[in-house]
């Protein structure tokens, strides 16, 4: 018996448009740096492995990027001493999101360099560098950062300060206009060739994040909008906030 398949014209047009957009889009990578020891957490486990709602933080972070773009290439940077434990966690939780693992370095600077080595030099691609303990970056934050880097070579998400700001000195302190202050988040996203060139520099103590490395190499960084939920989990208080955020997402 011959079967006939009818396709809604409008739905087919939408599907075709999405496929064309994917073909035109630059390839995306995300280097997830997870070398924390959890000292401020007062925990036996490194902080990236601590559970939120029963799921290790690092897994939640990878899920965030996979949800945003299932075709994104994920690279996790972990100390060699933690990699076997990570493998066992993936087996225990039946975690099947594909990712590569790079060895962590003595500093975050070296860790990012190790992650970059897994990316083909010949590809015209976008590379995000993200903290492994920031599992709540929104799809909008990720999209705007990647799109900003595609336009301008380098983009980082920021949010406004809600607190008053004071600058201290030997003479005391003075108030600063908080409207001129931005709080920086990750992912920080760059064109691959820009980030690789920037990381050919020698380490400098002025490097506080990837944007500062890229700026010293002579590039301009665009600011994009972050989301306040995109917290970096480093203290027991942060962990309590993260549990509440995870519950609200359900």
N, C-alpha and C positions, 0 to 999 in steps of 0.2 A: 504494500500500500504506500503510495507516494505521500510524503508529509510536506506541507507548505508552512513556511515560517513567515510571519508578518512582523515587520519592524516599524515601530512608530517613527515617522520622519523627524519629528522634533527631537526625540531622544537620540536618534542616530546622529543628528547634527551636533548635539551637545557632546556625545561620545567622541566624535571626530575632532571637535575643537579641542577637547582635553588631550587627545593623542598628539595633535599638532603642537600644542603648548609644551608637552613633555619633550617632544623632539627638539624644539627650539631652546629649551632650558639647559643651562650649563649643568654639568654633573656636580653633584653635591657630596661632600665629605663632612664628617664631624669627628674631630679628635677629642675624646672624652678623657680628661686627665684625672686620675684617681689614685693619688699617692699619699693620701692622708694617713696619719697614725692614730688619730682620735685622742690626743693628749688632753685637749680641752673638754672632751666628752667624758673623761674619767671612765672610759669603757675598755674592756679587754679586747674588743674587736676594733679594727680600723673603721672610721666613721662611715666609709662608703659601703660597708657591709651590714651596718645596723639596719634592722627592719623598720619599715613604716607600714602599719596595717598588715604585717606579716610578710612584706616583700622588701628585700634589700634595696637600699637607696639607689645603688648603682644600676640595678635592674630597672627601677622606675625611670631613671634618667634616660636609659637606652630606649625604653618604651615611648618616652615623650618624643624623641626624634623619629622613631619608627612610625608613630602615629601621624606625625607631621608629613613625612615622606617615606613610604615603604621602600623606595628604591635608594635611599640614602646609604652611603658606604660608611660604616661605623668602625672607628678604631679606638680601642680602650688601651690606655697607657697605665700599666700597673707595675709595681716593684716585682722583680722575679720571685721574691719570697712569698708573695701573695697570690701568685697565679694559679697554683694548684688548688688553693682554697676557693678561688673564684670558679674554677672548673667544677669543683664539687658542689658549689652553690647552684650553678647552672643545671647540673644533673638533678639535684634535690628539688628544684622548683620547676623542672622541665622547661627551662628557659631556652627558646629556640630562635630568638632574633639573631640573625647572622652578624658577626663582628670579628675583626682581627684584634690581636693583642700585641702591643709593643712593650718593650722593657722600659720601666721608669728610670729616670736618671737621678743624679745627685741633687739636682735642682729642678724646679718646674721648667726653667728655660731648656735644660737638657732633655727633659721628658717630652716637651713639644717637638724638639728637633728629632727625637727618636720616632715619634708618631709620623712626622712629615716624611721620613724615609720610606714609609709604606705607600706613598702616593707617587704615581707615575709623573715624572717631570714633563712629559710630552702632552699631558692632558690640559685642556682649557677648562679649569674647574674652579669651584668655590670651596673653601675649607673653613669650617667653624672650629674654634677651640672653646671647649666648654668645661666647667667644673663638674666633676662626677657627682658632687653632692648638691647639685641644683636640679632637682627633679620636676620643678613646677614651672618651667618656662612655657608660656602659652604658644599656641600655633601662630597667633598674630605676631608675637615677639620674634619667633623664628623666621617667619615669612619676611617681615620687614628688614631683619638683619641680612638675610641672604639677598634680598632684592637690592638693598642699599649697597652691598659689596659688589653686586653685579654691575651697578651703575657707576660706582665711585672707587672701587678697588678695596675699600676697607670700611667696615661699619660695625658699631658697637651699640648695644642697647643700654639706655640710661633711664633713670627715674628721678623725679624731683625730690629734694629733701623736705620732709614734713616737720623737721625739728629746726629750732633756731641754731645758728652756727656762730661759734666764737673762735677767733684765732689767738693763740697764746704766744707770748714772747717774754723776754727777761723783764720787761716793764709791766707785765700783767696780761690782760686780754682785751680784745675789742670785738664788737659784733660785726658780722659780715652779712651782706645781703644774700639771703639763701636762694633768691631767684637766679643768682649767677652760679650756683653750685649744682652739679649733677652727680648722682650716685651711679657708679658703673657696675653693670652686670655682665654675664656671659649668656649666650655664645657671642664671641667676637669673631666676625666673619670676614674673610679676605679672599681675593683672587689668589689662586695657588702660587703663581709665579712671584707675586708680591711678598707673600709670607715666606716663601723659601729664600728669596733674596735677602730679606730682613734678617733671617736666622743664620745667615752666613757671617754676621757680625760676631765679635767676641762678646761674652757676657759683660754687662755693665750693671752696677748697683742701682742705677736709675730705672732699670726695667722693673716695673710693678705689675705689668700684664702684657699681653701680646700687642695691644695697641701702642704701648710705649716703645716696644721693639720696632714696630713698623714705622712709627713717627720718627725715631732716630735715624732710620734708613732714608728719610726724606719724603715720606708719603703723608697725605692728609687723611684724617679719619672722620667719617661722617657719623653723626649721632642719630640713632633711631629710638623709638619708644619701647621701653621694657615693660614688664608687669610686676606689680608689687609682690605678688605671690612667689616670684622667682627668687626665693631666698637661698642663701648659701648655708647649709646645715653644718654648724661647727660647734655648737654648745648644747647642753641638755635642754635649755629653753627653746632653741631652734627646733629640737626634736619634738617637743610638745606642740609647737606651732605646726610643724609638718604633719603630725598625726591628725590635727584638726583640719588641715587643708585636704589631706587624703580622704577623710570622711566626707567632706563637703563635695568632693569630686564624684563620689559614688552616687 
